[in-house]
Structures are given as C-alpha cells and as structure tokens.
C-alpha cells in the first residue's frame, strides 16, 4: 500500500473517531444530567421525609436507582474518554504518516 493511500485511510479513521466522540460525548452529558437530577430529587425527598441533611450525602448513593444512574454516567464517561484517546492516537498516526511522506518525497526534488 502506498503512503498516500495510508494517509487517506488514516484521515477516514480520524473522521470516524470525531463522529464517535460526538455521540459518546452527548451520551455522557445526558447520563450526567439524568444522574444529577435523580440525586437532587432523592435528596429533597429524604429531606422532606425528615432525614438529617448531614446524613443524606452518606445514604443517597446506596439507593438502587441512584446507583444505577451513577454506573451509567461512569460507564458513559469511560467510553467518552476512550474515544478521546482513540482520536488522539489516530491523529498521531496521521502525523507520523505525513512526516514520513514529507521525508520520502522531499528527497525527490
């Protein structure tokens, strides 16, 4: 495979990773929003139910619905961060290919 073809393929990978990052970033933001809304709602319920405010932060994360949303938020964050790293790797590989191309074809002049 010639280097120009490799560069084109790597550019496609970068584009694909950018699209993926947009999707996972949105999912992460939505999961964060849902989690924070649920935590606030549950905290108000506990407070209205007479639980001391100082205890709410200790017990709120043990409720199954809150724990599930926290897990979903954390999972979405991990996927988003993995996609960020994949994009960084793809960009680095593209730069390496471009540098290789410059070295090979600058000597042809």
VOMAR-360827 format. One record per residue: residue number from 1; residue in one letter; x, y, z of N, C-alpha, C, O in turn. Coordinates in steps of 0.2 Angstrom, whole numbers, plus 5000, padded with zeros to 4 digits. Example, Ala and Ser with C-alpha at 12.3 -4.5 7.8 and 13.67 -1.06 7.14 Angstrom:
+-----+------+------+------+------+------+------+------+------+------+------+------+------+------+
|  nr | rest |  nc1 |  nc2 |  nc3 | cac1 | cac2 | cac3 |  cc1 |  cc2 |  cc3 |  oc1 |  oc2 |  oc3 |
+-----+------+------+------+------+------+------+------+------+------+------+------+------+------+
|   1 |    a | 5066 | 4972 | 5039 | 5062 | 4978 | 5039 | 5066 | 4984 | 5039 | 5071 | 4983 | 5042 |
|   2 |    s | 5064 | 4989 | 5035 | 5068 | 4995 | 5036 | 5064 | 5000 | 5039 | 5067 | 5006 | 5040 |
+-----+------+------+------+------+------+------+------+------+------+------+------+------+------+
***
This chain:
+-----+------+------+------+------+------+------+------+------+------+------+------+------+------+
|  nr | rest |  nc1 |  nc2 |  nc3 | cac1 | cac2 | cac3 |  cc1 |  cc2 |  cc3 |  oc1 |  oc2 |  oc3 |
+-----+------+------+------+------+------+------+------+------+------+------+------+------+------+
|   1 |    x | 5004 | 4994 | 5000 | 5000 | 5000 | 5000 | 5004 | 5006 | 5000 | 5009 | 5007 | 5004 |
|   2 |    x | 5003 | 5011 | 4996 | 5007 | 5017 | 4995 | 5005 | 5022 | 5001 | 5000 | 5021 | 5004 |
|   3 |    x | 5010 | 5026 | 5003 | 5009 | 5030 | 5008 | 5003 | 5035 | 5008 | 5000 | 5037 | 5013 |
|   4 |    x | 5001 | 5037 | 5002 | 4996 | 5042 | 5001 | 4989 | 5038 | 5002 | 4985 | 5041 | 5005 |
|   5 |    x | 4989 | 5032 | 5001 | 4983 | 5028 | 5002 | 4982 | 5027 | 5010 | 4977 | 5027 | 5013 |
|   6 |    x | 4988 | 5026 | 5013 | 4988 | 5025 | 5021 | 4986 | 5032 | 5024 | 4982 | 5032 | 5029 |
|   7 |    x | 4988 | 5037 | 5021 | 4986 | 5044 | 5024 | 4978 | 5045 | 5023 | 4975 | 5047 | 5028 |
|   8 |    x | 4976 | 5043 | 5017 | 4968 | 5044 | 5016 | 4965 | 5039 | 5021 | 4959 | 5042 | 5024 |
|   9 |    x | 4967 | 5033 | 5022 | 4963 | 5029 | 5027 | 4964 | 5031 | 5034 | 4959 | 5031 | 5038 |
|  10 |    x | 4970 | 5034 | 5036 | 4970 | 5037 | 5042 | 4966 | 5043 | 5043 | 4963 | 5044 | 5049 |
|  11 |    x | 4965 | 5047 | 5038 | 4961 | 5053 | 5038 | 4954 | 5051 | 5039 | 4950 | 5054 | 5043 |
|  12 |    x | 4952 | 5045 | 5036 | 4945 | 5042 | 5037 | 4944 | 5040 | 5045 | 4939 | 5041 | 5047 |
|  13 |    x | 4949 | 5037 | 5047 | 4949 | 5035 | 5054 | 4948 | 5041 | 5059 | 4944 | 5040 | 5064 |
|  14 |    x | 4952 | 5046 | 5058 | 4951 | 5052 | 5062 | 4944 | 5055 | 5061 | 4941 | 5056 | 5066 |
|  15 |    x | 4941 | 5055 | 5055 | 4934 | 5057 | 5054 | 4929 | 5053 | 5058 | 4925 | 5055 | 5061 |
|  16 |    x | 4930 | 5046 | 5058 | 4926 | 5042 | 5061 | 4926 | 5043 | 5069 | 4921 | 5042 | 5072 |
|  17 |    x | 4932 | 5044 | 5071 | 4933 | 5045 | 5078 | 4930 | 5051 | 5081 | 4927 | 5051 | 5086 |
|  18 |    x | 4930 | 5056 | 5077 | 4927 | 5063 | 5078 | 4919 | 5062 | 5079 | 4916 | 5064 | 5084 |
|  19 |    x | 4917 | 5058 | 5074 | 4909 | 5057 | 5074 | 4908 | 5053 | 5081 | 4903 | 5054 | 5084 |
|  20 |    x | 4912 | 5048 | 5082 | 4910 | 5043 | 5088 | 4911 | 5047 | 5094 | 4907 | 5047 | 5099 |
|  21 |    x | 4916 | 5052 | 5094 | 4917 | 5056 | 5100 | 4911 | 5061 | 5102 | 4909 | 5062 | 5107 |
|  22 |    x | 4908 | 5063 | 5096 | 4902 | 5067 | 5097 | 4896 | 5063 | 5100 | 4893 | 5066 | 5104 |
|  23 |    x | 4895 | 5057 | 5098 | 4890 | 5053 | 5100 | 4891 | 5051 | 5107 | 4886 | 5052 | 5112 |
|  24 |    x | 4897 | 5049 | 5109 | 4898 | 5047 | 5116 | 4898 | 5053 | 5121 | 4897 | 5052 | 5126 |
|  25 |    x | 4900 | 5059 | 5118 | 4900 | 5065 | 5122 | 4893 | 5067 | 5124 | 4892 | 5069 | 5130 |
|  26 |    x | 4889 | 5066 | 5119 | 4882 | 5068 | 5120 | 4879 | 5063 | 5125 | 4875 | 5065 | 5130 |
|  27 |    x | 4880 | 5056 | 5124 | 4878 | 5051 | 5129 | 4880 | 5053 | 5136 | 4877 | 5052 | 5141 |
|  28 |    x | 4887 | 5054 | 5137 | 4889 | 5056 | 5143 | 4886 | 5062 | 5146 | 4884 | 5062 | 5152 |
|  29 |    x | 4885 | 5067 | 5143 | 4881 | 5073 | 5145 | 4874 | 5071 | 5147 | 4872 | 5074 | 5153 |
|  30 |    x | 4871 | 5067 | 5144 | 4864 | 5065 | 5145 | 4864 | 5061 | 5152 | 4860 | 5062 | 5156 |
|  31 |    x | 4869 | 5057 | 5152 | 4869 | 5052 | 5158 | 4871 | 5056 | 5164 | 4868 | 5055 | 5170 |
|  32 |    x | 4875 | 5061 | 5164 | 4877 | 5066 | 5169 | 4871 | 5070 | 5171 | 4869 | 5071 | 5177 |
|  33 |    x | 4867 | 5072 | 5166 | 4861 | 5076 | 5168 | 4856 | 5072 | 5172 | 4853 | 5074 | 5177 |
|  34 |    x | 4855 | 5066 | 5169 | 4850 | 5062 | 5172 | 4852 | 5060 | 5179 | 4848 | 5059 | 5184 |
|  35 |    x | 4858 | 5058 | 5180 | 4861 | 5057 | 5187 | 4860 | 5062 | 5192 | 4857 | 5061 | 5197 |
|  36 |    x | 4862 | 5068 | 5190 | 4861 | 5074 | 5194 | 4854 | 5076 | 5196 | 4852 | 5078 | 5202 |
|  37 |    x | 4850 | 5075 | 5191 | 4843 | 5077 | 5193 | 4840 | 5071 | 5198 | 4836 | 5073 | 5202 |
|  38 |    x | 4842 | 5065 | 5197 | 4839 | 5060 | 5201 | 4842 | 5061 | 5208 | 4838 | 5060 | 5213 |
|  39 |    x | 4848 | 5063 | 5209 | 4851 | 5064 | 5215 | 4848 | 5070 | 5219 | 4846 | 5069 | 5225 |
|  40 |    x | 4847 | 5075 | 5215 | 4844 | 5081 | 5218 | 4837 | 5079 | 5221 | 4834 | 5081 | 5226 |
|  41 |    x | 4833 | 5076 | 5216 | 4826 | 5074 | 5218 | 4826 | 5069 | 5224 | 4822 | 5070 | 5229 |
|  42 |    x | 4830 | 5064 | 5224 | 4830 | 5060 | 5230 | 4833 | 5063 | 5236 | 4830 | 5062 | 5242 |
|  43 |    x | 4837 | 5068 | 5236 | 4839 | 5072 | 5242 | 4834 | 5076 | 5245 | 4833 | 5076 | 5251 |
|  44 |    x | 4830 | 5079 | 5240 | 4824 | 5083 | 5243 | 4819 | 5078 | 5246 | 4816 | 5080 | 5251 |
|  45 |    x | 4818 | 5072 | 5243 | 4813 | 5068 | 5246 | 4815 | 5066 | 5253 | 4811 | 5065 | 5258 |
|  46 |    x | 4822 | 5064 | 5254 | 4824 | 5062 | 5260 | 4824 | 5068 | 5265 | 4822 | 5067 | 5271 |
|  47 |    x | 4825 | 5074 | 5263 | 4825 | 5079 | 5267 | 4818 | 5081 | 5270 | 4816 | 5082 | 5275 |
|  48 |    x | 4813 | 5080 | 5265 | 4806 | 5081 | 5266 | 4803 | 5075 | 5271 | 4799 | 5076 | 5275 |
|  49 |    x | 4807 | 5070 | 5270 | 4805 | 5064 | 5275 | 4808 | 5064 | 5282 | 4806 | 5060 | 5286 |
|  50 |    x | 4811 | 5070 | 5283 | 4814 | 5071 | 5290 | 4821 | 5068 | 5291 | 4824 | 5069 | 5296 |
|  51 |    x | 4825 | 5066 | 5286 | 4831 | 5064 | 5287 | 4836 | 5070 | 5288 | 4835 | 5075 | 5284 |
|  52 |    x | 4840 | 5069 | 5292 | 4845 | 5075 | 5294 | 4849 | 5076 | 5287 | 4852 | 5071 | 5284 |
|  53 |    x | 4850 | 5082 | 5286 | 4854 | 5084 | 5280 | 4861 | 5081 | 5280 | 4864 | 5079 | 5274 |
|  54 |    x | 4864 | 5081 | 5285 | 4871 | 5078 | 5286 | 4871 | 5071 | 5284 | 4877 | 5068 | 5282 |
|  55 |    x | 4866 | 5067 | 5285 | 4866 | 5060 | 5283 | 4864 | 5059 | 5276 | 4866 | 5053 | 5273 |
|  56 |    x | 4861 | 5063 | 5272 | 4858 | 5062 | 5266 | 4864 | 5060 | 5261 | 4864 | 5056 | 5257 |
|  57 |    x | 4870 | 5064 | 5261 | 4876 | 5063 | 5257 | 4879 | 5056 | 5259 | 4882 | 5053 | 5254 |
|  58 |    x | 4877 | 5053 | 5265 | 4880 | 5047 | 5266 | 4876 | 5041 | 5263 | 4879 | 5035 | 5262 |
|  59 |    x | 4869 | 5042 | 5263 | 4865 | 5036 | 5261 | 4862 | 5037 | 5254 | 4860 | 5032 | 5251 |
|  60 |    x | 4862 | 5042 | 5251 | 4859 | 5043 | 5245 | 4862 | 5039 | 5239 | 4858 | 5037 | 5235 |
|  61 |    x | 4868 | 5037 | 5239 | 4871 | 5033 | 5234 | 4870 | 5026 | 5235 | 4872 | 5022 | 5230 |
|  62 |    x | 4867 | 5024 | 5240 | 4865 | 5017 | 5241 | 4859 | 5015 | 5238 | 4857 | 5009 | 5238 |
|  63 |    x | 4855 | 5020 | 5236 | 4848 | 5018 | 5233 | 4849 | 5015 | 5226 | 4853 | 5018 | 5222 |
|  64 |    x | 4846 | 5010 | 5224 | 4847 | 5006 | 5218 | 4846 | 5011 | 5212 | 4850 | 5010 | 5207 |
|  65 |    x | 4841 | 5015 | 5212 | 4840 | 5019 | 5206 | 4846 | 5024 | 5205 | 4848 | 5026 | 5200 |
|  66 |    x | 4848 | 5027 | 5211 | 4854 | 5032 | 5210 | 4860 | 5028 | 5209 | 4864 | 5031 | 5204 |
|  67 |    x | 4861 | 5022 | 5211 | 4867 | 5018 | 5210 | 4868 | 5016 | 5202 | 4873 | 5017 | 5199 |
|  68 |    x | 4862 | 5015 | 5200 | 4861 | 5013 | 5193 | 4863 | 5019 | 5188 | 4867 | 5018 | 5183 |
|  69 |    x | 4860 | 5025 | 5190 | 4862 | 5031 | 5186 | 4869 | 5033 | 5186 | 4872 | 5035 | 5182 |
|  70 |    x | 4872 | 5032 | 5192 | 4879 | 5033 | 5193 | 4883 | 5029 | 5189 | 4888 | 5031 | 5186 |
|  71 |    x | 4881 | 5022 | 5189 | 4885 | 5017 | 5185 | 4885 | 5019 | 5177 | 4890 | 5019 | 5174 |
|  72 |    x | 4879 | 5021 | 5175 | 4878 | 5023 | 5168 | 4882 | 5029 | 5166 | 4885 | 5030 | 5161 |
|  73 |    x | 4882 | 5034 | 5171 | 4886 | 5040 | 5170 | 4893 | 5038 | 5170 | 4897 | 5041 | 5165 |
|  74 |    x | 4896 | 5034 | 5174 | 4903 | 5032 | 5174 | 4905 | 5028 | 5168 | 4910 | 5029 | 5165 |
|  75 |    x | 4900 | 5024 | 5166 | 4901 | 5020 | 5160 | 4902 | 5024 | 5154 | 4906 | 5024 | 5150 |
|  76 |    x | 4897 | 5029 | 5153 | 4897 | 5034 | 5148 | 4904 | 5038 | 5148 | 4906 | 5040 | 5142 |
|  77 |    x | 4906 | 5040 | 5154 | 4912 | 5044 | 5154 | 4918 | 5040 | 5152 | 4922 | 5043 | 5148 |
|  78 |    x | 4918 | 5034 | 5154 | 4924 | 5029 | 5152 | 4924 | 5029 | 5144 | 4929 | 5029 | 5141 |
|  79 |    x | 4918 | 5027 | 5141 | 4918 | 5027 | 5134 | 4920 | 5033 | 5131 | 4923 | 5033 | 5126 |
|  80 |    x | 4918 | 5039 | 5133 | 4920 | 5045 | 5130 | 4927 | 5046 | 5131 | 4930 | 5048 | 5126 |
|  81 |    x | 4930 | 5045 | 5136 | 4937 | 5046 | 5137 | 4941 | 5041 | 5133 | 4946 | 5043 | 5130 |
|  82 |    x | 4939 | 5035 | 5132 | 4942 | 5030 | 5127 | 4942 | 5033 | 5120 | 4946 | 5032 | 5116 |
|  83 |    x | 4936 | 5035 | 5118 | 4936 | 5038 | 5111 | 4940 | 5044 | 5110 | 4943 | 5045 | 5105 |
|  84 |    x | 4941 | 5048 | 5116 | 4946 | 5054 | 5115 | 4953 | 5051 | 5114 | 4956 | 5054 | 5110 |
|  85 |    x | 4954 | 5046 | 5118 | 4961 | 5043 | 5117 | 4962 | 5040 | 5110 | 4967 | 5041 | 5107 |
|  86 |    x | 4957 | 5037 | 5107 | 4957 | 5034 | 5101 | 4958 | 5039 | 5095 | 4962 | 5038 | 5091 |
|  87 |    x | 4955 | 5045 | 5096 | 4956 | 5051 | 5092 | 4963 | 5053 | 5092 | 4966 | 5055 | 5087 |
|  88 |    x | 4965 | 5054 | 5098 | 4972 | 5056 | 5099 | 4977 | 5052 | 5095 | 4982 | 5054 | 5092 |
|  89 |    x | 4976 | 5045 | 5096 | 4981 | 5040 | 5093 | 4980 | 5041 | 5086 | 4985 | 5041 | 5082 |
|  90 |    x | 4974 | 5041 | 5083 | 4973 | 5042 | 5076 | 4977 | 5048 | 5073 | 4980 | 5048 | 5068 |
|  91 |    x | 4976 | 5054 | 5076 | 4979 | 5060 | 5074 | 4987 | 5059 | 5074 | 4990 | 5062 | 5070 |
|  92 |    x | 4989 | 5056 | 5079 | 4997 | 5055 | 5080 | 4999 | 5050 | 5074 | 5004 | 5052 | 5071 |
|  93 |    x | 4995 | 5045 | 5073 | 4997 | 5041 | 5067 | 4997 | 5044 | 5061 | 5001 | 5043 | 5056 |
|  94 |    x | 4992 | 5049 | 5060 | 4992 | 5053 | 5054 | 4998 | 5057 | 5053 | 5001 | 5058 | 5048 |
|  95 |    x | 5000 | 5061 | 5059 | 5006 | 5065 | 5058 | 5012 | 5061 | 5057 | 5016 | 5063 | 5053 |
|  96 |    x | 5012 | 5055 | 5059 | 5018 | 5051 | 5058 | 5018 | 5049 | 5050 | 5024 | 5050 | 5047 |
|  97 |    x | 5013 | 5048 | 5047 | 5012 | 5046 | 5040 | 5014 | 5052 | 5036 | 5017 | 5052 | 5031 |
|  98 |    x | 5011 | 5058 | 5038 | 5013 | 5064 | 5035 | 5020 | 5066 | 5035 | 5023 | 5068 | 5030 |
|  99 |    x | 5023 | 5065 | 5041 | 5031 | 5066 | 5041 | 5034 | 5061 | 5037 | 5039 | 5063 | 5034 |
| 100 |    x | 5032 | 5055 | 5037 | 5036 | 5050 | 5033 | 5035 | 5052 | 5025 | 5040 | 5052 | 5021 |
| 101 |    x | 5029 | 5054 | 5023 | 5028 | 5057 | 5016 | 5032 | 5062 | 5015 | 5036 | 5062 | 5009 |
| 102 |    x | 5033 | 5067 | 5019 | 5037 | 5073 | 5018 | 5044 | 5071 | 5017 | 5048 | 5074 | 5013 |
| 103 |    x | 5047 | 5066 | 5021 | 5054 | 5064 | 5021 | 5055 | 5060 | 5014 | 5060 | 5061 | 5011 |
| 104 |    x | 5050 | 5056 | 5012 | 5052 | 5052 | 5006 | 5051 | 5056 | 5000 | 5055 | 5055 | 4995 |
| 105 |    x | 5047 | 5061 | 5000 | 5046 | 5065 | 4994 | 5049 | 5071 | 4993 | 5049 | 5074 | 4988 |
| 106 |    x | 5052 | 5074 | 4999 | 5056 | 5080 | 4999 | 5063 | 5078 | 4995 | 5066 | 5083 | 4993 |
| 107 |    x | 5065 | 5072 | 4996 | 5071 | 5070 | 4993 | 5071 | 5069 | 4985 | 5076 | 5068 | 4982 |
| 108 |    x | 5065 | 5069 | 4983 | 5064 | 5068 | 4975 | 5065 | 5074 | 4971 | 5065 | 5073 | 4965 |
| 109 |    x | 5065 | 5079 | 4974 | 5066 | 5086 | 4971 | 5072 | 5087 | 4967 | 5073 | 5092 | 4964 |
+-----+------+------+------+------+------+------+------+------+------+------+------+------+------+
***
